[in-house]
Amino acid sequence: MKTPRSLVCTSLFLLISSCEQNQEETATKGHLRVLVAESVAPVLGQEVNRFMSLYQAHGADVSYAVVQSENANFRFVNDTARSIITTIPLTADEKNRVKKTTDNLVELVLAYDGVVAVVHNRNPHKELSLEQVRDILMGKITTWEQLGRHESALGKIRLILEDSSDVSTYLSRRLLDGKGIKAAFRRTQSSDQTLQEISKDSHSLGFVGLNWTDSVSGRLKILTLAADSTNADTTFKPPPESIGNAYSPHPAHIFLNYYPMKRAIYVYSRTTPGDFATGFTSFLASPAGQKIFLEGGLVPGTQKIVLKRPEQ
């Protein structure tokens, strides 16, 4: 496979709104608690830290709580959260409910990432098709030998997943028509625990958000994934040349829709013009905020993207 092209984020001027000095809250002064989806928490923690390093002296106070996307969405719709970062978009009905409580609903795609398949480094397998992933989740494929012949006999596939997580919800919606995972799996409480459990078990297979793979050590390996025409994504339509070929979750592959388990990361906020929630959201969408997503291996969502061939 050719070396993936890298992504370059070109500058986009974005003005953070300011308020009159006599107002208590401004774009860089105020208090905000954000609910952040667990599967993208590492990079959002970096975003918060960077924003605070710039504006804490101005009176900025941003904190965040890590929750599952469905929980964040529920709390936002029911007006118990002012701002959320989620991997599950609000439905039209949910947006209409929010609009009854605010005149300014902000919805923005901040970045794109992917759900990745992770195995122990001693596992000889390098790739899976989405059809194989579906059959594993349905309990139709239960052993590694069913996926192909290898010198190392691994036996039973030990599936490891965070319980009721963004990732399990994504897998259910993307591959199982919204139905639950039928295969037995070892339940964890976090993405980090999922990776730790995989590192101890050469028979295991797990799934996490791409943002967590910075912590993948030499004991873990990310599999490439391939889609065919029957399970091509209808949200991020893949180009014809990508069908049947396996791709890594490299940002260029995600940007081009080559990687078959791509998803968007959204921010939703209730705002008023020039308030603190507007300031923080504007920072996330600005070149400085988008650079943090890019450095975390994700695809920026608000900036113009240029593919750059690697230097020879």
N, C-alpha and C positions, 0 to 999 in steps of 0.2 A: 504494500500500500504506500502511496506517495506520502511524503511528509506534508502534514496539513499546513495550509496557509494560516498565518496569524491574523488577528484582528487589530485594526487601528481605529481608535475612537477619535473622530475629528471634532474640533471645537464647535460648540454651540453656545452662543451667549444667552444666558438665562438670568434675568434680573430677579433677585429676591426682594419681594415687596417690603417697603418700609412704612412706618407709621409716624405720626407726629410724636414728638418727644414727650408730650404730656400724657400720652396714653400708657396705661399700665402694662399692656402686652404689645409687643412688636414682633417683627419677623425673627428677631434674634434674642428676644427677652420673653421669658414666660416658663410655664411648666407644661410638660406633655408626657404622658405615659402611653407607649405604643405596645400593642399586642403583636407579637412576631411569630410566624409559623416556625415550628421547631426544625423542619427540614431545611430551612434557609437561615437559621439563626446565626451561624458564625459570621457571615458577611454583613448581616445587619448590625451585629455587635460592633464590627469595625466602623460601620457608617456612623453609629451613635457616638463612638469614641472620637472620631474625627470631627464631627460637628461640635461636640463639647469642647474639644481642644481649641477650636476657633472662636466660640461664642460664649463659653462659660463666664468669662470676665464681663460680658455684656449682660449677664443675668439669665443665661440659658440653662434650663434644667430638663434634660430628656432622660427618661428611664424606659426600660422595656421589660415585658414579661413574655416568656416563651410558652406558647400554647399550640394546639393543633389548629389547622386552618378552619375547620368546621366550627370549632369553639370560638375562634376570633370572629368569624362571619356572624355567628349567632349573637354574640355580644354587641357587635357593631350595629346590626339591624335593630336590636332591642334597645339601642341608645345607652348602653353601659360602657362603651368604648368610643373615644374620639377619633382614633387613628389606628389602622391595622395594616400589617403586611401579610399577605395570604397567597397561597398557590391555587386557590379555588375562586374563580370569579363569582361575584354576586349575580343571582338571577334577575331577570327583569322585575319580577314581583318583589324581590328583596330591595332592589333599588327604589322602587316606588314607595315602599314602606319607609325607607330612610329619608326620602325627599319630603315626607310629611313632617319630619322633625328638623329639617335644615333647608335653607335656600341655596346652600353651596356644598354640593357633594362632589368631591374630587375623586376621580378614578383614573389611574395611570399605570401602564405597564412599565415597571422599573427595569426589568431584565428578563432574560430567558436562561433556563438551566435544563437539566435532564435528570431523570431517575436512572440510576446506574445499577448494574448487576455486579456483585462482588463475591469472589471466592478466595479460598486459601491459596497462597502462592505455590503450594505443591500440587495443586489441581492441574492436570495436563490440558484441560479444555481452555480454549482461547476465545470462543465466540458462541453465541446462541442466536437462534432465530426467534422472532416474537411468537411464532407458532409453538416452538418448544417451551418458551416461557409460559404461555397460556396453558399448555398441557401439564406443566409442572404445578402451576397454581390450581389447576382443576384436579390434580391427583392422578392424572392419566400416565404421566411419566414419573416414576418413583426412584429410578436408579440412574447413576451416571453412565452405566454401560448402554442404556437405551439411547443415549445421545451420540454414540460413536465408539469405535474400538480404540483403546489406548493400552499401552503396556501396563500402566498402573490401574489395577482394579479398585475402584473407589466404593462400590456398593451403593447403599441407599443415599439418596439426596436428603440432606438435613436442612430444611428450609428455615431461615431465621428472619423474622420481621418485627418491627416495632408495632405494638398492638394499637389498633384504631388510629393510625397515623395518616399524615398527608400522603405518604408513599403507598400505603396499603389501599387508601381511597383512590389514588391515581391508578394503580394497577387494576383495581376492580372496574373503574370506569373505562379505562383505555383498552383492556383486554378481555374483560369478563361481562361486558354489557351491563355493568352496574351491580352484578351479583357478587356475593361474598366469595372469598377464597375457600375452596373446598379441601385443599390439601392440609394435612396436619403441619403445624409449624411451631417452632420455639418462639415464644413471645418475649419481647424486650420492652424496656421502658423509654428508650431513646435511640437515636441514630448512633451515638457513640457506643452504647452498649451493644448494638447490633454488630458493629465493626469489631469490637473486642471479642465477642463470641465467635465470629467467623475466624479470627486469628488463632483461636484455640482448636479449631476443628477442620481438618483437611477435607471432610466430606460435605461441608456446609455450602450454602448459597444464600445470599441475602441481598436486599435492595435498600438503597439510601439515596438521598438527594445529592447531586453532584457537589454541592458546596462542602459536604463533609469529607470528601475524598482527599483533602489536603492532609488529613490525619492517617491516610492509608500508608502503612509501613511496608517494609520488605516482606512481611508475612502475608500480605494481601495482594490481590490482583483484580483489576477491573476488566470485565469481559466486553468485547465488541458485540454489537447487536445488529441484526439484519431484519428488515421487514419485507414482506412480499405484497403483491397487489391486493390480496384479500384482507390484510390487516394494516394497510397504509393509513396514516393519520388523516382525519378529515379536517382537523383544526389547523395543523401545520403540514400542508400537502407536500409530500416529497417529490422531487423531480424524478422523471422516469429512469434516469441513469442510476439512481441510487437503489432502486428496488432489487432485492435479492443480494445486495452487497452488505457486508458487516462493517460498521463504523464505530470508532471510539467516540466518547463524549467530548471531543476537542471543541473549543468554541467555534471554530470555522465550520465544523460539521453540524453543530447546533444551528448556527446562523443560516446555513444553506438548506436546512431541513433534511439533511442526510441522516442525522442521528434520529432513530425512530421513536424515542421516548422523551420528546421535548415538552417543556411546559413553560408557562409564563409566571412571573412573580408580580403581584399587583399591590399597589398601595391604595387604600380608601381612607378618606378623611372628611370630617365635618369641619368646614372652615368659614371664616369671615374674611373679607379682603384685608390683607396685611397682618393677619394674626400669626401667632407662633406656629401653629400647625401648618400654615401656608409656608412659613419660612423653612421649616424642617423638610417638608415635601419638596420644596423648590431646591434645597440642597441635594436631596437624593437624586433629583432629575438633572442637576447641573453637571458640567464636565468633571468637576472635582468628585462629586458623588458617584458618577458613572465610572470613573477611573477605578474606584475601589471594587466595583462589580467585575470589571475587566481583569484586574489583578487577581481576583479570586477565581478566575477561570470561567466566569459567566459572560453572557452576551449582553452588553448594554441595551436598554430598551428605548432611550430617548435621544440617542445620538446617531449621527450618520456613521455607518460602518463601511470601512474600506478593507478589502482583503489584500494582504501583502504576501507575496511569495517569499519563502525563506531564502536568506542569503546563501550562496553556494560556498 
